[in-house]
Amino acid sequence: QPMKIGLLRHFKTDHEIPKRCDSDTYNQEYWRYEKSSTLPVPGEKIPDTSDFDLCFCSTALRAIETAEQVFRFPDDIVSTSELIEVPLQALFRSRFRFPMKFWHFINRTAWAFNSKKMPEPRKQSEKRARDFISRISLNPLVDKEKNILLVTHGFFMVVLQSELKRRGFKPQKEFIRPEYGTLYTFEKTKTIAKTPKNKKNTVGKN
C-alpha cells in the first residue's frame, strides 16, 4: 500500500477574538490564542484516524489536546515545534483599532513577500515544512508502509500541502483554508519531486 500522510487542523478553541484592535492588542491576542484550549467536541465530530500508525503534533496546547482525542495511541504521540503555526505579529505599530481581518490580511501578505518584519517569512516556513517532511519520509525508523498523521495549524497546513504535492503526494481533497478538526489525506504516487519555486502562497488566517 502507498504511504499516506494526513493533515488535521486542531479543534476550535475557547479563545474569543476581538473584532477590532490596535497593534499591541493584536500581538497580545495572538499569544493568548497560542495558549488557548480546545472546546468540547461531540463524538460524531471526531474524525476517524484509524488508518494512521504514527502521529506527530504541534507543541501548541490546542494541537496536543486534539491529537490526544483523535489518535488511538495517545501515549505514542510525538509533539514537535516543527509543526507550530506560522507565527504572526503586527506589521506596524498603530493605536488605531483596525478590524482583525485587516491585520490578518496585511500580516499574511507581508509573510508572502518575505518581509523581515515577520517572525518567520515565507521562505523560512517553506524550509521548515520541507525539512520536516524530509525527516519523516527519509527516516529509516519510519516504515514506508506506515501512514502518518500530522496534527497542526491552518496556515501551516497550506505550506505543508504545497510541499507534499511537490513530493508526489496526491491530495484526496485540496484546501485553501482547512476546516477545524477536518482530516485531509495525501497518498504517495510515483511522481518525482519538483524543484521548489518562488511562488506566492495563498494568504489566509491561522
Secondary structure as GFF3:
##gff-version 3
##sequence-region A 1 206
A	DSSP	beta_strand	4	9	.	.	.	ID=ss1
A	DSSP	beta_strand	20	21	.	.	.	ID=ss2
A	DSSP	alpha_helix	23	34	.	.	.	ID=ss3
A	DSSP	three_ten_helix	43	45	.	.	.	ID=ss4
A	DSSP	beta_strand	54	58	.	.	.	ID=ss5
A	DSSP	alpha_helix	61	70	.	.	.	ID=ss6
A	DSSP	three_ten_helix	74	76	.	.	.	ID=ss7
A	DSSP	beta_strand	78	80	.	.	.	ID=ss8
A	DSSP	three_ten_helix	81	83	.	.	.	ID=ss9
A	DSSP	beta_strand	98	99	.	.	.	ID=ss10
A	DSSP	alpha_helix	100	112	.	.	.	ID=ss11
A	DSSP	alpha_helix	122	138	.	.	.	ID=ss12
A	DSSP	beta_strand	148	152	.	.	.	ID=ss13
A	DSSP	alpha_helix	154	166	.	.	.	ID=ss14
A	DSSP	beta_strand	169	171	.	.	.	ID=ss15
A	DSSP	beta_strand	183	188	.	.	.	ID=ss16
###
